[in-house]
């Protein structure tokens, strides 16, 4: 007799949605630091070090529950992130004790790009996420016989396109040197961050697809199939 899973498919959907929202928020805080990795070129921003996780999660959700549920999760995460970033920005203006001035300056610096970063990140995140799940959903419908290879191909390809769109929209809208915010980047650093960051994200997720994404997808799919019997 098979051991019944402790978590239901609904529990998994809630857990994945919460993880998706948490990583999304962290991405939008970490993005305020550019990373050169010891070279003379900006390879990526801090947020790109974990952005592959949201694409991994969205790949599982769209495979198990479909495109509509994925869009709901993406929209939920975008709204939650926007609200929390707005609250963080407002906290900057609340007076504090003088002895904590250094701490206050550090906190304000994280949210220094204000509305431009927040709006750019939400637009880029939602559009990139939508492109990712739409591509993987379309590719899945066109496959008559599904297997690990086809799963790997559509997960990797959808991530490549989705991450490129996400990174390009965010980096250009948030950091283009047009003189409208405190923290801006040179065009060469923007484009190098888009290209190199996307490649790194794709490589990391390509490694994680067979190790994490496919086993997790199959586990949740079995639970969902048992519930539907």
C-alpha positions in Angstrom: 0.0 0.0 0.0 1.4 3.4 -1.0 2.1 5.9 1.7 -0.2 8.9 1.4 1.5 12.2 0.9 1.3 14.6 3.8 0.8 17.6 1.5 -2.0 17.8 -1.0 -1.6 19.4 -4.5 -3.4 22.5 -3.1 -0.8 22.7 -0.3 2.0 22.5 -2.8 0.5 25.3 -4.9 0.2 27.5 -1.9 3.8 26.7 -0.8 5.2 27.3 -4.3 3.3 30.6 -4.6 4.6 31.8 -1.3 8.2 30.8 -2.2 7.7 32.5 -5.6 6.6 35.8 -3.9 9.4 35.6 -1.3 12.2 35.1 -3.9 10.7 37.9 -6.0 10.8 40.3 -3.1 14.4 39.3 -2.4 15.4 39.8 -6.0 14.1 43.3 -6.0 16.2 44.2 -2.9 19.4 42.4 -4.0 19.2 44.1 -7.4 20.6 47.3 -5.9 24.1 45.8 -5.9 25.9 45.3 -9.2 28.4 42.3 -9.3 31.6 42.3 -11.2 32.9 39.0 -9.7 36.4 40.4 -9.6 36.5 41.5 -13.2 36.4 45.0 -14.7 32.9 44.3 -16.2 29.5 44.3 -14.6 28.4 40.7 -14.9 25.0 40.9 -13.2 23.1 42.5 -10.3 22.5 40.7 -7.0 19.0 39.9 -7.9 20.1 37.8 -10.9 21.8 35.3 -8.5 18.5 34.0 -7.4 16.1 35.0 -10.3 16.4 31.5 -11.8 14.5 30.2 -8.8 11.3 32.0 -9.8 11.5 30.5 -13.3 12.1 27.1 -11.9 9.0 27.4 -9.7 6.9 28.8 -12.5 7.9 25.9 -14.8 6.6 23.5 -12.2 3.4 25.4 -11.7 2.6 25.7 -15.4 3.4 22.0 -16.0 1.1 20.8 -13.1 -1.7 23.4 -13.0 -1.5 25.2 -16.4 -0.9 28.7 -17.7 -3.8 30.4 -16.0 -2.7 29.4 -12.5 0.8 30.4 -13.3 -0.3 33.9 -14.3 -2.3 34.2 -11.1 0.8 33.3 -9.0 3.0 35.8 -11.0 0.4 38.6 -10.6 0.1 37.8 -6.8 3.9 37.9 -6.4 4.1 41.2 -8.4 1.4 42.9 -6.3 2.9 41.7 -3.0 6.4 42.8 -4.0 5.2 46.2 -5.1 3.3 46.8 -1.9 6.3 45.8 0.3 8.7 47.9 -1.7 6.4 50.9 -1.4 6.3 50.4 2.4 10.1 50.1 2.5 10.4 53.4 0.6 8.0 55.1 3.0 9.9 53.8 6.0 13.0 55.7 4.7 11.2 59.0 5.5 10.1 58.1 9.1 12.5 59.8 11.6 14.8 57.7 13.7 17.2 58.3 16.6 20.4 60.1 15.8 22.6 57.3 17.1 21.3 55.0 14.4 22.1 57.5 11.6 24.6 55.2 9.8 22.1 52.3 9.9 19.4 54.6 8.5 21.6 55.8 5.6 22.4 52.2 4.7 18.7 51.3 4.7 17.8 54.4 2.7 20.5 53.5 0.1 18.9 50.1 -0.6 15.7 51.9 -1.5 17.4 54.9 -3.0 16.2 54.4 -6.6 12.6 54.8 -5.4 9.7 54.7 -7.8 11.9 54.1 -10.9 13.3 50.8 -9.6 10.0 49.6 -8.2 8.0 50.3 -11.3 10.7 48.9 -13.6 11.1 45.7 -11.6 7.4 45.0 -11.4 6.9 45.5 -15.2 10.0 43.5 -16.1 9.1 40.7 -13.7 5.5 40.4 -14.8 6.2 40.5 -18.5 9.2 38.1 -18.2 7.2 35.7 -16.2 4.2 35.8 -18.6 6.5 35.2 -21.6 8.1 32.2 -19.8 4.9 30.4 -18.9 3.3 31.2 -22.2 6.2 29.7 -24.1 6.4 26.6 -22.0 2.6 26.1 -22.2 2.6 26.5 -26.0 5.5 24.1 -26.4 3.8 21.5 -24.1 0.6 21.6 -26.1 2.5 20.9 -29.3 4.2 17.7 -27.9 2.3 14.5 -28.6 4.7 12.4 -26.5 6.2 14.1 -23.4 9.4 12.9 -21.7 12.3 14.3 -19.7 14.2 15.5 -22.8 11.2 17.6 -24.1 10.6 18.9 -20.6 14.2 20.0 -20.3 14.1 21.7 -23.7 11.0 23.7 -23.1 12.0 24.6 -19.6 15.4 25.8 -20.7 14.2 27.6 -23.8 11.3 29.4 -22.0 13.8 30.5 -19.3 16.2 31.8 -21.9 13.6 34.0 -23.5 11.8 34.9 -20.3 15.0 35.9 -18.5 16.3 37.9 -21.5 13.0 39.8 -21.6 13.0 40.3 -17.8 16.6 41.4 -17.6 16.4 43.7 -20.6 13.3 45.5 -19.5 14.5 45.9 -15.9 18.0 47.0 -16.6 17.0 49.5 -19.3 14.0 51.0 -17.5 15.7 51.1 -14.0 19.3 52.0 -14.8 19.5 53.6 -18.3 21.8 56.7 -18.0 19.1 59.3 -18.8 19.6 61.5 -15.7 16.3 60.9 -13.9 17.6 59.0 -10.8 20.5 58.8 -8.4 21.8 55.4 -9.4 22.3 54.8 -13.1 24.7 52.6 -15.1 26.7 53.0 -18.3 25.2 51.3 -21.4 28.1 48.9 -21.6 27.4 47.7 -18.1 23.7 47.4 -18.8 24.1 45.3 -21.9 26.9 43.1 -20.3 24.6 42.5 -17.3 21.7 41.5 -19.5 23.7 39.1 -21.6 26.0 37.6 -19.0 23.4 37.5 -16.3 21.0 35.7 -18.6 23.6 33.1 -19.6 24.5 32.5 -15.9 20.8 32.1 -15.0 20.2 29.8 -17.9 23.2 27.6 -17.0 22.1 27.3 -13.3 18.5 26.5 -14.1 19.6 23.9 -16.8 21.5 22.1 -14.0 18.5 22.4 -11.7 15.9 21.1 -14.2 16.9 17.4 -14.0 17.8 17.7 -10.3 14.9 19.7 -8.9 12.3 20.7 -11.4 11.5 17.4 -13.0 11.4 15.3 -9.8 9.3 18.0 -8.1 6.9 18.2 -11.1 6.5 14.4 -11.1 5.9 14.2 -7.4 3.2 16.8 -7.4 1.7 15.4 -10.6 1.3 11.9 -8.9 -0.4 13.5 -5.9 -2.7 15.5 -8.1 -3.6 12.3 -10.2 -4.3 10.4 -7.0 -6.7 13.1 -5.8 -8.6 13.1 -9.1 -9.2 9.3 -9.1 
